[in-house]
Amino acid sequence: MVIPHGGGAERLRNLRAVVARLRQEAVRSVIVVEMDARPAARADVQAAGYRYVFAEQDTTFHKTRAMNVAIPMVATPIFLWLDGDIPVTARFLRDARRELRERGLDCLVPYTRVRYLAADETEGVLAGTLDPAACTRSSFQYASEGLRGGAVLVRTGFVKRWGGMCEEFHGWGGEDNAFYDRAGVLGRAGVTQRRGVELYHFHHPPREWEHNPHHAKNMDLLREIRELCTPEAMLRRFPVPAHCSPPWVGTRRVACAPGAEAVGRALVELYGPAVTLCAAGEHPHAVARADPSCTAYEAAIELARGLTLPSGAAPVSPWAAGAGPAIPGPEAAEARALGRRRAFATVGQRDSARLRTSRPGTRKGVSFPIRRIRTARRRVAGHAEEVGGVPPQLGDAGDTGQLHRDA
C-alpha cells in the first residue's frame, strides 16, 4: 500500500487515524510518502511499523510525483494507492485483491461510492462516538459517475513496466482518472462489480494548493489522454519515463565505499541523472556501503530513502540483519524478482519500442528482464502468470494469510 501525504495539521490528524486503522487491521506492507516543506509524519508512521519516505517539494504539493516516488520501493505483487484521509479494512483489501485477480485486471477501482464526512461527523468518527454509516450530512461521489481516485488497486508489474502516474499533472485533479484511462489502453482496467462497497473520507479544510492554479491545464491534459485509444499513440505521447522519480529535487552526489560499487550502479540505474557517483573526498551527500543482509538493489533503495531525511535520521531498513525480508515465504523471491531485474521505466521503454514491431505475447515482444522475472516466478510458484500476478496456490482459501503481503 502506498499513501501520499501532503502535510498540514488536519491532514496529519487524518493520516494518524488511517495508519492506526491499518495497524489495527494487521496490514503489514505500507509506505507513506510525505511531501512538504519539512518532515512531520515520520514518527507516527514508523511507530506503526511502516516505511516512511520524505519527498522534497520544489514549489507546491505534487501528488503524482509523491505517488511515483514509492514505486521502486514496493515489494509486493499487488498494491493499493490510498489517500491519507480514507481508512480501509482488511476485508475491503481482501475482496478487492480477489476481484482484481479473478477478473484479470491490471487496475481496479474497488469501491462503488465514497462518503465525504462533514467536519463534526469526522470528529465523532475519530472519537469513536459516531458510526460513519449514521452520518446524515455527508456528500457522496460514485464510481459509476466517473470517480476514479482515493483508492486504486494495481498490479506492481504493470506499473513498473509501463510507468505510474503522469507527472505532467500538478496539484490535485484528473491524475487518477488519467491513470485509469491509460491503464485501460495499455492493459485492463475496471470498476468493481460488487455492490454497496462504500469508503468514507475524513473532512479537512481546504488548503491553498487545493485551489489549484493548474486545474485547467490538468483537465486539458486529461482530455488529451482520453483521445489516445491505442497503445502506440499513448506511448508516443506519454512514453515511459527513463528513470524512477527520486525523493529529492535536483542531483545527489554519492560515494561508494570499497565493495559497494554495485549499490552505486543500482542507484544510477534507478534514478539516472538525479544521482552522480563521486569520490569520498568530493563532498558526497551520502556514502554507499555494502550490506551482506540485503541485495544491492535493496541497499540502494534504503540509501535513497535516507538522502532526504535530516542528518543522523537514517531510516531503519526492513532488511536489517535478523529482521528478515519484508515479505515472508515464497512470495519474497517473487517480489524481489519484480523489483530487482529492472522492472521499472527502462523495461517499459524497450517494450514500447517493440510493441510497434511485434505482436504482444510473442517471445520477440518480451524484453529480456521480463523473461527473467517470469523464470523466477516459475521457480517460486511452479507456474507463471502475467508479470505482477499472484501464484495460483494463493487462492481464496489462503487470502486472509496473504492479504498483508499484497496490500
GIDAFEN-V359167 format. One record per residue. N is the residue number from 0. RES is the residue in one letter. PHI is phi as a letter, one per 30 degrees, with the letter a starting at -180 (999 if undefined). D_LAST is the distance of its C-alpha to the last C-alpha in Angstrom with 2 decimals. Layout:
BEGIN
n res phi d_last
N RES PHI D_LAST
N RES PHI D_LAST
END
This chain:
BEGIN
n res phi d_last
0 M 999 4.91
1 V b 8.70
2 I b 11.29
3 P d 14.89
4 H b 17.54
5 G c 21.20
6 G i 23.01
7 G j 25.74
8 A d 26.41
9 E d 25.18
10 R d 21.89
11 L d 21.44
12 R d 22.15
13 N d 19.51
14 L d 16.88
15 R e 17.96
16 A d 17.55
17 V d 14.01
18 V d 13.05
19 A d 15.19
20 R d 13.58
21 L d 10.07
22 R d 12.12
23 Q d 14.08
24 E d 11.32
25 A i 10.49
26 V d 6.88
27 R c 7.58
28 S c 6.05
29 V b 7.27
30 I b 10.13
31 V c 12.82
32 V c 15.59
33 E c 18.78
34 M b 21.67
35 D a 24.92
36 A d 28.38
37 R a 27.35
38 P d 24.39
39 A b 23.93
40 A c 20.40
41 R e 20.12
42 A d 21.45
43 D d 19.24
44 V d 15.97
45 Q d 17.22
46 A d 18.69
47 A d 15.33
48 G i 14.45
49 Y c 12.18
50 R d 13.26
51 Y b 15.73
52 V b 17.44
53 F c 20.65
54 A c 21.63
55 E d 25.31
56 Q c 26.53
57 D d 29.83
58 T b 31.01
59 T b 28.62
60 F d 24.91
61 H c 23.57
62 K e 20.20
63 T d 19.64
64 R d 20.45
65 A d 18.12
66 M d 15.20
67 N d 16.57
68 V e 17.24
69 A d 13.69
70 I e 13.54
71 P d 15.44
72 M c 13.42
73 V d 10.08
74 A b 10.26
75 T b 7.65
76 P d 9.08
77 I b 6.72
78 F b 5.14
79 L c 6.11
80 W d 9.41
81 L b 10.30
82 D d 13.86
83 G d 14.70
84 D c 16.86
85 I b 14.59
86 P d 13.22
87 V b 10.82
88 T c 10.80
89 A d 9.03
90 R d 11.32
91 F e 10.44
92 L d 6.79
93 R d 8.51
94 D d 11.36
95 A d 9.91
96 R d 8.27
97 R d 11.68
98 E d 13.66
99 L e 12.51
100 R d 13.38
101 E d 16.54
102 R d 17.84
103 G i 17.33
104 L c 15.93
105 D c 14.74
106 C b 13.88
107 L b 13.38
108 V d 14.42
109 P c 12.93
110 Y b 15.60
111 T c 19.37
112 R a 20.37
113 V c 19.65
114 R c 22.04
115 Y c 23.30
116 L d 24.78
117 A d 28.16
118 A d 28.82
119 D d 30.35
120 E d 27.79
121 T d 25.03
122 E e 27.18
123 G d 27.59
124 V d 23.94
125 L d 23.16
126 A d 26.16
127 G i 25.08
128 T c 28.29
129 L b 27.13
130 D d 24.85
131 P e 23.18
132 A d 24.48
133 A c 27.95
134 C d 28.01
135 T c 30.85
136 R c 31.10
137 S d 27.71
138 S c 27.53
139 F b 25.30
140 Q b 23.93
141 Y c 23.10
142 A d 21.07
143 S d 24.24
144 E c 26.16
145 G j 24.12
146 L d 21.35
147 R b 18.48
148 G c 16.87
149 G j 14.91
150 A b 11.61
151 V b 11.22
152 L c 8.83
153 V b 10.14
154 R d 10.81
155 T d 10.95
156 G d 14.41
157 F d 15.72
158 V d 15.01
159 K d 16.46
160 R d 19.32
161 W c 20.42
162 G j 19.30
163 G c 17.12
164 M d 18.65
165 C d 22.45
166 E d 23.78
167 E d 27.08
168 F d 25.58
169 H b 26.39
170 G i 25.41
171 W c 23.78
172 G j 24.60
173 G j 24.08
174 E d 21.41
175 D d 18.62
176 N d 21.28
177 A d 22.47
178 F d 19.20
179 Y e 18.94
180 D d 22.59
181 R d 22.33
182 A d 19.48
183 G d 21.80
184 V d 24.59
185 L d 22.97
186 G a 20.70
187 R b 19.66
188 A b 18.23
189 G a 18.47
190 V c 18.12
191 T e 17.01
192 Q c 19.94
193 R d 19.14
194 R c 21.43
195 G i 21.20
196 V c 17.53
197 E c 18.18
198 L c 16.34
199 Y b 18.52
200 H c 19.12
201 F d 20.92
202 H d 24.25
203 H a 25.28
204 P d 28.66
205 P d 28.86
206 R c 29.19
207 E e 31.58
208 W d 29.11
209 E d 27.83
210 H d 31.37
211 N d 30.45
212 P d 33.57
213 H c 31.65
214 H e 30.81
215 A d 33.60
216 K d 32.72
217 N d 29.05
218 M d 30.29
219 D d 32.71
220 L d 30.04
221 L d 27.89
222 R d 31.02
223 E d 31.70
224 I d 28.33
225 R d 28.88
226 E d 32.21
227 L c 30.82
228 C c 30.45
229 T b 30.45
230 P e 28.28
231 E d 31.42
232 A d 32.13
233 M d 28.59
234 L d 28.44
235 R d 32.03
236 R d 31.43
237 F b 27.89
238 P d 27.64
239 V d 24.65
240 P e 25.16
241 A d 26.84
242 H b 24.56
243 C d 21.35
244 S d 21.62
245 P d 22.59
246 P d 21.88
247 W c 25.67
248 V c 28.48
249 G j 31.26
250 T b 31.75
251 R c 31.11
252 R c 33.54
253 V b 32.29
254 A c 34.64
255 C c 33.89
256 A d 35.24
257 P e 37.01
258 G i 34.66
259 A c 31.76
260 E d 32.84
261 A d 29.83
262 V d 27.52
263 G d 29.69
264 R d 29.58
265 A d 25.78
266 L d 25.82
267 V d 28.34
268 E d 26.53
269 L d 23.39
270 Y c 25.21
271 G h 28.67
272 P d 31.41
273 A d 29.29
274 V b 30.06
275 T b 33.62
276 L d 34.49
277 C b 37.58
278 A d 39.78
279 A d 39.32
280 G d 42.46
281 E c 41.30
282 H h 39.43
283 P d 35.81
284 H d 32.94
285 A a 31.32
286 V c 32.22
287 A d 29.92
288 R b 30.36
289 A d 29.59
290 D b 27.21
291 P d 27.67
292 S d 24.40
293 C b 22.29
294 T d 22.90
295 A d 24.60
296 Y d 21.56
297 E d 19.48
298 A d 22.57
299 A d 22.96
300 I d 19.51
301 E d 20.28
302 L d 23.74
303 A d 22.54
304 R d 20.47
305 G d 23.65
306 L d 25.98
307 T c 25.32
308 L d 25.35
309 P e 28.76
310 S e 31.03
311 G i 30.33
312 A c 26.78
313 A d 25.03
314 P d 21.32
315 V d 20.52
316 S d 19.16
317 P d 16.36
318 W c 18.68
319 A d 21.70
320 A e 24.14
321 G i 23.32
322 A d 19.69
323 G i 18.51
324 P d 15.70
325 A d 12.26
326 I b 11.18
327 P d 13.98
328 G i 15.86
329 P d 16.53
330 E d 13.16
331 A d 14.20
332 A d 17.12
333 E d 15.36
334 A d 12.84
335 R d 15.91
336 A d 17.93
337 L d 15.72
338 G d 16.12
339 R d 19.57
340 R c 21.79
341 R h 22.08
342 A d 19.17
343 F b 19.58
344 A e 22.39
345 T d 25.39
346 V d 24.16
347 G d 23.78
348 Q d 27.26
349 R d 28.87
350 D d 27.26
351 S d 28.34
352 A d 31.86
353 R d 31.91
354 L d 30.64
355 R d 34.03
356 T b 35.99
357 S b 34.20
358 R d 32.65
359 P e 28.82
360 G j 28.03
361 T d 31.21
362 R d 31.41
363 K d 33.07
364 G d 30.31
365 V c 27.54
366 S d 27.43
367 F e 28.13
368 P d 24.88
369 I d 22.87
370 R d 25.23
371 R d 24.58
372 I d 20.82
373 R d 21.70
374 T d 24.18
375 A d 21.70
376 R d 19.47
377 R d 22.69
378 R d 23.42
379 V d 20.04
380 A c 19.67
381 G i 23.18
382 H a 22.05
383 A b 20.91
384 E c 19.00
385 E d 18.56
386 V e 16.95
387 G i 13.16
388 G d 13.42
389 V b 12.56
390 P e 15.65
391 P d 17.58
392 Q d 17.74
393 L c 14.11
394 G d 15.50
395 D d 15.47
396 A d 17.17
397 G c 14.45
398 D d 11.41
399 T d 11.39
400 G d 11.64
401 Q c 9.05
402 L e 6.23
403 H d 5.32
404 R d 5.81
405 D c 3.80
406 A d 0.00
END
